[in-house]
Amino acid sequence: MTRSNPTALTPAAFQILLVLAGGERHGYEIMVEVARQSGDGLRLGPTTLYRTIRSLLNAGLIDEADERPDPALDDQRRRYYRLTPAGRQAARAETERLRRLVAVAETKPLSAPPAPESN
Amino acid sequence: MHTRLPPVVDWSCRLYGHLLAILPGTFRHEFDQPILQAFRDLCLAAWQARGPLGLVAVWMQALPDLAEGAAGEWRLALTVGGNMERVSVRTWMLMALMASATLLGFLTLPSSNVTHYGVGLLALAGILSVAVSGWRSRYWQPAAATGPGSDLAAADTLALRLEGGPSRIRLVLIGLVLAFLGLFVYVFRVLFTLQPSLAEAHRLTDVLNQIWNYHSFNTFQAGMVIIGAYLGVSVYGTRGRGPSARPWMAGVTAGGIAGLAAILLALTGQLNAMLVVMLAAAVLAGLIAGGLTGQTEAGALGGFWCGLACALVWATAGMVMDLTLISRLAGTAWASSQVCQGLVGAELAACAVGNDVFTWGKVLLALPILSGGLGVIGGLLGAALTKARPPVESKWGRALVVPVLFCGVMILVYAARSLPR
């Protein structure tokens, strides 16, 4: 889930944490929400979703909710996940890291036209 | 709330459910249902929104996702341990490779030294695999997951279906060993008759003394010790019922069938195919045992019992054939045997039968141990592909005691035979 930078989350993990910050969700809801909040930029497949969820569970950033919805409203076999305090802290840290990164990016002349080639 | 799925979506989900088999067992056991549920939701939403095109789009995304996920999970499992801490896959693969490599040397290199070292390494690989299996399963087994449905998985429905099966298979195995014992003694009686000088060297009063004296430890004594070990392991190693009976039941059944197939192939002169069948049976038995129990460790046991039954069936049938056809064979293939070149009549028959006995002895000595190592390969596959969940408490520790003792005896016999006379 984490890369060489110990505080950095993978995009998928971060997106899932952001979705769960809004409340408990099951797998399909997470997939739909991730696609929506990323503007369809990140579409998680079922296997990737649950591989990431497994990593987040192992890291203690999310856990499985014990309470199930009313059986008349939903399938009892679904698993619901929620954010842990550690997960909320990790999401905040990642947000802050990205904010600093964006601040650095904004100081760079990224929108300037490329320099003309010299012959 | 259970939604009735359109048939196309239903079949789509079934197909995807089967494809999930490519994921490693432990990850699949934990997440196959949620993954399938998410896929079902995706399919249903896509079908309702865009019809068949939507379904195709879901598959276009799901297939690469599954392939990439499977590759990642297997890489994790095989290189890091990942979600398969329960079994050290690397240990097993090394042992299986070692067993296979030594078998290759044993079969292809005729040098007696190489053969001796090959059998020794085989024995070591097999006994290590069996012993480590017991150690890991007994002491390293974490508590089983207690998720929804785990109580149902713990119910031993297969054992109920197989009620009575273990007793019958056990009786057949013990009967086979006793039959082999009778034939073995009879063969030597025939040998003594054919070559009276042999009888002097095999007085029964000297047998017990000679067993402990390796300088005089010959084929007859070695054979008696091997048969004793076979009888012991058949009586005391097959008492398990329920889940612990699965490896030896699968192994003995597969080994028995493979032994019969090997005889047919040997009779038609297809010796290479015979060896392939014997070895493939061990892998198959491991696969079945691993698949039935969900544990790689059971593969070693399945392979061990397969090798034991296969060697026993093969050797017994070989003895029957030798004894039945002894007068005819003396005038045919045996006469051209390099080992017995220059001999005729009774001496030729005694030499050829004695040579066969020696070959059976080697197979009886090595095959169960080797097959234990090969069974690990099948066990790996079986545990990976099965939907069976590992039991809460492994019983393999107890089931392994007798096979390990058996392997120890075989190694002692091998050492006694190999030491200089």
Interface residues (C-beta under 8 A of the other chain):
Chain A: H26 G27 Y28 M31 V32 R43 L44 G45 P46 T47 T48 L49 Y50 R51 I53 R54 P71 A72 L73 D74 D75 R77 R78 R79
Chain B: M1 H2 L23 F27 E30 F31 Q33 P34 I35 L36 Q37 A38 F39 D41 L42 A45 Q61 A62 P64 D65 L66 E68 G69 A70 G72 E73 N83 P148
